[in-house]
């Protein structure tokens, strides 16, 4: 069984005043994920959205204003990149971002595992599986964030709009976010930068609190036992709940051509996830190796593994016939953690064009030992200019 996706993204920006950047990012998308983006909590393609289409469609994925205020310290050179102008900034600074963008453009970033267009594919490798970040079916939302850089520390904070219903939207023409902004998600992150044996590294602690109409799994299980029908989380969304989560994100250069990364995360497994995926506990780690040793310095090999798990009551909900954002087989009589291995080779045709071959092995997909294991192969072509 094969599936394909394609997208073309245009980044348009200008500087309205000193330190200000206004960006407008339309995107053309087409295609579907394997299983229509269902069947594994650690879904195997970050290039696949929760909704697909057989015809090309356009969306405004990002439209935001960024303001940087220099506060002194060493002057740093900024290279031109996607959503980023070339220029300079001081080491100590404030950065404000407001508008429509992806929370993971700013929070839970990692040099080695963060972008399905250039590195790993799996959702729970490019971000912490427990980070139930607000976003529509494409992972974008409205909100505001502030970042304070001072010395080797950065403090980030933001507040964002949750989807009106889980997974965010039901068609490519729907943005699916809560129009009242009553369902929202504050996010806080602290980052520390350091040198370890002369090599740069970062540690980030990210916390979120989803305030919305999410239901308790125990209520859905109890209702199912009373009525004799499959567990239905929609029937027990009786008011506002608060679902917290926290994750630790590590990136460490080991030498100039080898980097290590790891994430560990927890979220409240008593309440349903809302916008990302069905994970209450996660641990991932891996290596990124540049091809300097074999004369291909722009090539990259990635090797990583991840273990995802859910709470006991979350297991009981799925076993009672409940459906999550991405998982739900009608029954879960033999639950287990979900284990994933991924490796890829990114071959640089030019400095701007890369071809990637990727392999993933998923054991006990959707926490079900009666399913799998599954092997998935993927090819990716990416160019930017």
Secondary structure as the mmCIF struct_conf table of DSSP 4:
data_model
#
loop_
_struct_conf.conf_type_id
_struct_conf.id
_struct_conf.beg_label_comp_id
_struct_conf.beg_label_asym_id
_struct_conf.beg_label_seq_id
_struct_conf.end_label_comp_id
_struct_conf.end_label_asym_id
_struct_conf.end_label_seq_id
STRN STRN1 UNK A 5 UNK A 14
BEND BEND1 UNK A 16 UNK A 17
TURN_TY1_P TURN_TY1_P1 UNK A 18 UNK A 19
STRN STRN2 UNK A 20 UNK A 31
HELX_RH_3T_P HELX_RH_3T_P1 UNK A 34 UNK A 36
TURN_TY1_P TURN_TY1_P2 UNK A 37 UNK A 37
BEND BEND2 UNK A 39 UNK A 39
BEND BEND3 UNK A 41 UNK A 42
BEND BEND4 UNK A 44 UNK A 44
TURN_TY1_P TURN_TY1_P3 UNK A 46 UNK A 47
BEND BEND5 UNK A 48 UNK A 48
BEND BEND6 UNK A 50 UNK A 51
STRN STRN3 UNK A 53 UNK A 78
STRN STRN4 UNK A 81 UNK A 81
TURN_TY1_P TURN_TY1_P4 UNK A 82 UNK A 83
STRN STRN5 UNK A 84 UNK A 84
BEND BEND7 UNK A 86 UNK A 86
STRN STRN6 UNK A 87 UNK A 101
HELX_RH_3T_P HELX_RH_3T_P2 UNK A 103 UNK A 105
TURN_TY1_P TURN_TY1_P5 UNK A 106 UNK A 106
BEND BEND8 UNK A 107 UNK A 108
BEND BEND9 UNK A 111 UNK A 114
TURN_TY1_P TURN_TY1_P6 UNK A 116 UNK A 118
BEND BEND10 UNK A 119 UNK A 119
HELX_RH_AL_P HELX_RH_AL_P1 UNK A 123 UNK A 126
BEND BEND11 UNK A 127 UNK A 127
TURN_TY1_P TURN_TY1_P7 UNK A 129 UNK A 130
TURN_TY1_P TURN_TY1_P8 UNK A 137 UNK A 138
BEND BEND12 UNK A 139 UNK A 139
STRN STRN7 UNK A 141 UNK A 150
TURN_TY1_P TURN_TY1_P9 UNK A 151 UNK A 152
STRN STRN8 UNK A 153 UNK A 161
HELX_LH_PP_P HELX_LH_PP_P1 UNK A 162 UNK A 162
STRN STRN9 UNK A 163 UNK A 163
BEND BEND13 UNK A 164 UNK A 165
TURN_TY1_P TURN_TY1_P10 UNK A 166 UNK A 167
BEND BEND14 UNK A 168 UNK A 168
BEND BEND15 UNK A 170 UNK A 171
TURN_TY1_P TURN_TY1_P11 UNK A 172 UNK A 173
STRN STRN10 UNK A 177 UNK A 177
TURN_TY1_P TURN_TY1_P12 UNK A 179 UNK A 180
BEND BEND16 UNK A 183 UNK A 183
STRN STRN11 UNK A 184 UNK A 196
TURN_TY1_P TURN_TY1_P13 UNK A 197 UNK A 198
STRN STRN12 UNK A 199 UNK A 212
HELX_LH_PP_P HELX_LH_PP_P2 UNK A 214 UNK A 215
STRN STRN13 UNK A 216 UNK A 216
HELX_RH_AL_P HELX_RH_AL_P2 UNK A 217 UNK A 227
TURN_TY1_P TURN_TY1_P14 UNK A 228 UNK A 228
BEND BEND17 UNK A 229 UNK A 229
HELX_RH_3T_P HELX_RH_3T_P3 UNK A 233 UNK A 236
BEND BEND18 UNK A 239 UNK A 239
STRN STRN14 UNK A 241 UNK A 255
TURN_TY1_P TURN_TY1_P15 UNK A 256 UNK A 257
STRN STRN15 UNK A 258 UNK A 267
TURN_TY1_P TURN_TY1_P16 UNK A 269 UNK A 270
STRN STRN16 UNK A 271 UNK A 271
BEND BEND19 UNK A 275 UNK A 276
BEND BEND20 UNK A 278 UNK A 278
BEND BEND21 UNK A 280 UNK A 280
STRN STRN17 UNK A 281 UNK A 291
HELX_RH_3T_P HELX_RH_3T_P4 UNK A 292 UNK A 294
TURN_TY1_P TURN_TY1_P17 UNK A 295 UNK A 295
STRN STRN18 UNK A 296 UNK A 309
HELX_RH_AL_P HELX_RH_AL_P3 UNK A 312 UNK A 319
TURN_TY1_P TURN_TY1_P18 UNK A 320 UNK A 321
BEND BEND22 UNK A 325 UNK A 326
BEND BEND23 UNK A 330 UNK A 330
BEND BEND24 UNK A 333 UNK A 334
STRN STRN19 UNK A 335 UNK A 335
STRN STRN20 UNK A 338 UNK A 348
BEND BEND25 UNK A 349 UNK A 352
STRN STRN21 UNK A 353 UNK A 363
BEND BEND26 UNK A 364 UNK A 364
HELX_RH_3T_P HELX_RH_3T_P5 UNK A 365 UNK A 367
STRN STRN22 UNK A 368 UNK A 368
TURN_TY1_P TURN_TY1_P19 UNK A 369 UNK A 370
BEND BEND27 UNK A 371 UNK A 371
STRN STRN23 UNK A 372 UNK A 383
#
